[in-house]
Amino acid sequence: QLVESGGGPVQAGGSLRLSCTASGRTFSDYAVGWFRQAPGKERDFIADIDWNDGRTTYAASLKGRFTISRDNAKNTVYLQMNNLKPEDTAVYYCAARDRYGSWSRGSWGQGTQVTVSS
């Protein structure tokens, strides 16, 4: 089970750090990613990280403002979000998949709401 935390209200230009932890297992041999879904829109990929080698992938439009990282000791993946904009308002989801698998067959958290006000 994946659990996200760290969401909430923030003013435009502010920052938030989201956390994703897994209960009962480690992320070893998994890729862990962050997605978001705004009201009335599809769920979009933000970034992912390979737990084993730390390689990261980003959506081009968000690279530079959003940073994904991991803490092996805490078995936690983070999403640092800077210079937030009202259009970043969405429910943010953490997901984990086999390193060579697909997100559709992975595990998903319940999501955490991020609301950016202007």
C-alpha atoms as an extended CHARMM CRD file, in Angstrom:
* protein
*
       118  EXT
         1         1  GLN       CA              0.0000000000        0.0000000000        0.0000000000  PROA      1               0.0000000000
         2         2  LEU       CA              1.3060000000        3.4200000000       -0.9720000000  PROA      2               0.0000000000
         3         3  VAL       CA              0.6240000000        6.4660000000        1.1450000000  PROA      3               0.0000000000
         4         4  GLU       CA              1.1250000000       10.0410000000       -0.0130000000  PROA      4               0.0000000000
         5         5  SER       CA              1.4640000000       12.9980000000        2.3000000000  PROA      5               0.0000000000
         6         6  GLY       CA              2.5030000000       16.6170000000        2.2030000000  PROA      6               0.0000000000
         7         7  GLY       CA             -0.2520000000       18.1210000000        0.1240000000  PROA      7               0.0000000000
         8         8  GLY       CA             -2.3280000000       21.1080000000        1.1160000000  PROA      8               0.0000000000
         9         9  PRO       CA             -3.0180000000       24.7250000000        0.2690000000  PROA      9               0.0000000000
        10        10  VAL       CA             -0.1830000000       26.9830000000       -0.8270000000  PROA      10              0.0000000000
        11        11  GLN       CA              0.0930000000       30.3910000000       -2.4290000000  PROA      11              0.0000000000
        12        12  ALA       CA              1.4460000000       30.8510000000       -5.9080000000  PROA      12              0.0000000000
        13        13  GLY       CA              5.2200000000       30.9810000000       -5.8670000000  PROA      13              0.0000000000
        14        14  GLY       CA              5.4070000000       28.7460000000       -2.8310000000  PROA      14              0.0000000000
        15        15  SER       CA              6.7940000000       25.2560000000       -2.4130000000  PROA      15              0.0000000000
        16        16  LEU       CA              5.6150000000       21.8970000000       -1.1620000000  PROA      16              0.0000000000
        17        17  ARG       CA              7.3000000000       18.5550000000       -0.7090000000  PROA      17              0.0000000000
        18        18  LEU       CA              5.2150000000       15.4560000000       -1.1650000000  PROA      18              0.0000000000
        19        19  SER       CA              6.1960000000       12.1160000000        0.3170000000  PROA      19              0.0000000000
        20        20  CYS       CA              5.3510000000        8.5900000000       -0.7340000000  PROA      20              0.0000000000
        21        21  THR       CA              5.9340000000        5.6120000000        1.4820000000  PROA      21              0.0000000000
        22        22  ALA       CA              5.1320000000        1.9460000000        1.0970000000  PROA      22              0.0000000000
        23        23  SER       CA              3.7940000000       -0.0790000000        3.9560000000  PROA      23              0.0000000000
        24        24  GLY       CA              4.9580000000       -3.6410000000        4.2720000000  PROA      24              0.0000000000
        25        25  ARG       CA              7.5290000000       -3.6390000000        1.5130000000  PROA      25              0.0000000000
        26        26  THR       CA             10.5010000000       -1.8160000000        0.0970000000  PROA      26              0.0000000000
        27        27  PHE       CA             10.7970000000       -0.1330000000       -3.2520000000  PROA      27              0.0000000000
        28        28  SER       CA             13.7220000000       -2.2960000000       -4.2740000000  PROA      28              0.0000000000
        29        29  ASP       CA             13.3890000000       -3.4210000000       -7.9000000000  PROA      29              0.0000000000
        30        30  TYR       CA             10.6320000000       -0.8930000000       -8.5140000000  PROA      30              0.0000000000
        31        31  ALA       CA             10.2280000000        2.4000000000      -10.2690000000  PROA      31              0.0000000000
        32        32  VAL       CA              8.2660000000        4.9680000000       -8.2930000000  PROA      32              0.0000000000
        33        33  GLY       CA              6.4940000000        7.8080000000       -9.9700000000  PROA      33              0.0000000000
        34        34  TRP       CA              4.3640000000       10.8370000000       -9.3640000000  PROA      34              0.0000000000
        35        35  PHE       CA              1.2870000000       11.7310000000      -11.3480000000  PROA      35              0.0000000000
        36        36  ARG       CA             -1.3800000000       14.3700000000      -11.0220000000  PROA      36              0.0000000000
        37        37  GLN       CA             -4.9460000000       14.8270000000      -12.0570000000  PROA      37              0.0000000000
        38        38  ALA       CA             -6.7160000000       18.1510000000      -12.2070000000  PROA      38              0.0000000000
        39        39  PRO       CA            -10.5230000000       18.3540000000      -12.2070000000  PROA      39              0.0000000000
        40        40  GLY       CA            -11.9350000000       17.3450000000      -15.5630000000  PROA      40              0.0000000000
        41        41  LYS       CA             -8.5350000000       16.3440000000      -16.9340000000  PROA      41              0.0000000000
        42        42  GLU       CA             -6.6150000000       13.1510000000      -17.4640000000  PROA      42              0.0000000000
        43        43  ARG       CA             -4.0000000000       11.8930000000      -15.0850000000  PROA      43              0.0000000000
        44        44  ASP       CA             -0.5990000000       13.1990000000      -16.1710000000  PROA      44              0.0000000000
        45        45  PHE       CA              2.8740000000       11.8740000000      -15.5780000000  PROA      45              0.0000000000
        46        46  ILE       CA              5.1840000000       14.1300000000      -13.5800000000  PROA      46              0.0000000000
        47        47  ALA       CA              8.3390000000       12.1790000000      -12.8510000000  PROA      47              0.0000000000
        48        48  ASP       CA              9.6710000000        8.8040000000      -11.8540000000  PROA      48              0.0000000000
        49        49  ILE       CA             12.7600000000        7.3460000000      -10.2650000000  PROA      49              0.0000000000
        50        50  ASP       CA             14.3280000000        3.9260000000      -10.5160000000  PROA      50              0.0000000000
        51        51  TRP       CA             14.8240000000        2.8330000000       -6.9390000000  PROA      51              0.0000000000
        52        52  ASN       CA             17.8380000000        0.6890000000       -7.6930000000  PROA      52              0.0000000000
        53        53  ASP       CA             19.9760000000        3.0890000000       -9.7130000000  PROA      53              0.0000000000
        54        54  GLY       CA             18.3540000000        6.4380000000       -8.9960000000  PROA      54              0.0000000000
        55        55  ARG       CA             17.7770000000        7.3390000000      -12.6130000000  PROA      55              0.0000000000
        56        56  THR       CA             15.0050000000        9.8670000000      -13.0620000000  PROA      56              0.0000000000
        57        57  THR       CA             12.6190000000       10.8490000000      -15.8220000000  PROA      57              0.0000000000
        58        58  TYR       CA             10.5520000000       14.0090000000      -15.9670000000  PROA      58              0.0000000000
        59        59  ALA       CA              7.7220000000       15.4850000000      -17.9260000000  PROA      59              0.0000000000
        60        60  ALA       CA              9.4660000000       18.1400000000      -19.9720000000  PROA      60              0.0000000000
        61        61  SER       CA              7.0810000000       20.8830000000      -18.9410000000  PROA      61              0.0000000000
        62        62  LEU       CA              7.7580000000       20.3650000000      -15.2250000000  PROA      62              0.0000000000
        63        63  LYS       CA             11.4740000000       19.6680000000      -15.1630000000  PROA      63              0.0000000000
        64        64  GLY       CA             13.2310000000       22.4680000000      -13.3600000000  PROA      64              0.0000000000
        65        65  ARG       CA             10.3860000000       23.2520000000      -10.9860000000  PROA      65              0.0000000000
        66        66  PHE       CA              9.7060000000       19.7050000000       -9.7540000000  PROA      66              0.0000000000
        67        67  THR       CA             12.3370000000       17.3290000000       -8.4330000000  PROA      67              0.0000000000
        68        68  ILE       CA             11.9270000000       13.6720000000       -7.5340000000  PROA      68              0.0000000000
        69        69  SER       CA             14.2580000000       12.0150000000       -5.0630000000  PROA      69              0.0000000000
        70        70  ARG       CA             14.4570000000        9.0330000000       -2.7730000000  PROA      70              0.0000000000
        71        71  ASP       CA             15.6160000000        8.2270000000        0.7340000000  PROA      71              0.0000000000
        72        72  ASN       CA             16.6570000000        4.6080000000        0.8970000000  PROA      72              0.0000000000
        73        73  ALA       CA             16.8230000000        4.5090000000        4.6680000000  PROA      73              0.0000000000
        74        74  LYS       CA             13.2750000000        5.8010000000        4.9880000000  PROA      74              0.0000000000
        75        75  ASN       CA             11.9250000000        3.8780000000        2.0150000000  PROA      75              0.0000000000
        76        76  THR       CA             10.3870000000        7.1200000000        0.8460000000  PROA      76              0.0000000000
        77        77  VAL       CA             10.1490000000        8.9520000000       -2.4400000000  PROA      77              0.0000000000
        78        78  TYR       CA              9.7620000000       12.7160000000       -2.4800000000  PROA      78              0.0000000000
        79        79  LEU       CA              8.4710000000       15.2420000000       -4.9490000000  PROA      79              0.0000000000
        80        80  GLN       CA              9.8060000000       18.7200000000       -4.3130000000  PROA      80              0.0000000000
        81        81  MET       CA              7.6380000000       21.3140000000       -6.0220000000  PROA      81              0.0000000000
        82        82  ASN       CA              8.8610000000       24.8900000000       -6.3100000000  PROA      82              0.0000000000
        83        83  ASN       CA              7.4350000000       28.0790000000       -7.7380000000  PROA      83              0.0000000000
        84        84  LEU       CA              3.9710000000       26.5870000000       -7.6800000000  PROA      84              0.0000000000
        85        85  LYS       CA              1.3140000000       27.9990000000       -9.9530000000  PROA      85              0.0000000000
        86        86  PRO       CA             -2.4880000000       27.8680000000       -9.7870000000  PROA      86              0.0000000000
        87        87  GLU       CA             -2.4500000000       25.4310000000      -12.7060000000  PROA      87              0.0000000000
        88        88  ASP       CA             -0.5290000000       22.9940000000      -10.5260000000  PROA      88              0.0000000000
        89        89  THR       CA             -3.6920000000       22.5040000000       -8.4990000000  PROA      89              0.0000000000
        90        90  ALA       CA             -4.5380000000       18.8100000000       -8.6810000000  PROA      90              0.0000000000
        91        91  VAL       CA             -4.6510000000       15.5620000000       -6.8050000000  PROA      91              0.0000000000
        92        92  TYR       CA             -1.1450000000       14.1330000000       -6.7560000000  PROA      92              0.0000000000
        93        93  TYR       CA             -0.6490000000       10.3870000000       -6.8490000000  PROA      93              0.0000000000
        94        94  CYS       CA              2.2760000000        8.1680000000       -6.1030000000  PROA      94              0.0000000000
        95        95  ALA       CA              2.6320000000        4.8960000000       -7.9930000000  PROA      95              0.0000000000
        96        96  ALA       CA              5.0590000000        2.0060000000       -8.0180000000  PROA      96              0.0000000000
        97        97  ARG       CA              5.6270000000       -0.5080000000      -10.7830000000  PROA      97              0.0000000000
        98        98  ASP       CA              8.0300000000       -3.2520000000      -11.5580000000  PROA      98              0.0000000000
        99        99  ARG       CA             11.1480000000       -1.7380000000      -13.1270000000  PROA      99              0.0000000000
       100       100  TYR       CA             10.2100000000       -3.1510000000      -16.5050000000  PROA      100             0.0000000000
       101       101  GLY       CA              6.4630000000       -3.1040000000      -16.0820000000  PROA      101             0.0000000000
       102       102  SER       CA              3.7040000000       -0.6280000000      -16.8430000000  PROA      102             0.0000000000
       103       103  TRP       CA              2.0580000000        1.9250000000      -14.6150000000  PROA      103             0.0000000000
       104       104  SER       CA             -1.3490000000        0.4820000000      -15.3880000000  PROA      104             0.0000000000
       105       105  ARG       CA             -0.3280000000       -2.7150000000      -13.6310000000  PROA      105             0.0000000000
       106       106  GLY       CA              1.3720000000       -0.9650000000      -10.7510000000  PROA      106             0.0000000000
       107       107  SER       CA              0.2410000000        0.0210000000       -7.2810000000  PROA      107             0.0000000000
       108       108  TRP       CA             -1.2670000000        3.4250000000       -6.6180000000  PROA      108             0.0000000000
       109       109  GLY       CA             -1.8140000000        5.5740000000       -3.5990000000  PROA      109             0.0000000000
       110       110  GLN       CA             -5.0130000000        7.3690000000       -2.7130000000  PROA      110             0.0000000000
       111       111  GLY       CA             -3.6730000000       10.7690000000       -3.6750000000  PROA      111             0.0000000000
       112       112  THR       CA             -3.0480000000       14.0120000000       -1.8840000000  PROA      112             0.0000000000
       113       113  GLN       CA             -4.6630000000       17.3100000000       -2.8120000000  PROA      113             0.0000000000
       114       114  VAL       CA             -2.5220000000       20.2880000000       -3.7290000000  PROA      114             0.0000000000
       115       115  THR       CA             -4.2990000000       23.6090000000       -4.0800000000  PROA      115             0.0000000000
       116       116  VAL       CA             -2.3760000000       26.6390000000       -5.3060000000  PROA      116             0.0000000000
       117       117  SER       CA             -4.0510000000       30.0050000000       -4.8820000000  PROA      117             0.0000000000
       118       118  SER       CA             -3.1490000000       33.1440000000       -6.7770000000  PROA      118             0.0000000000
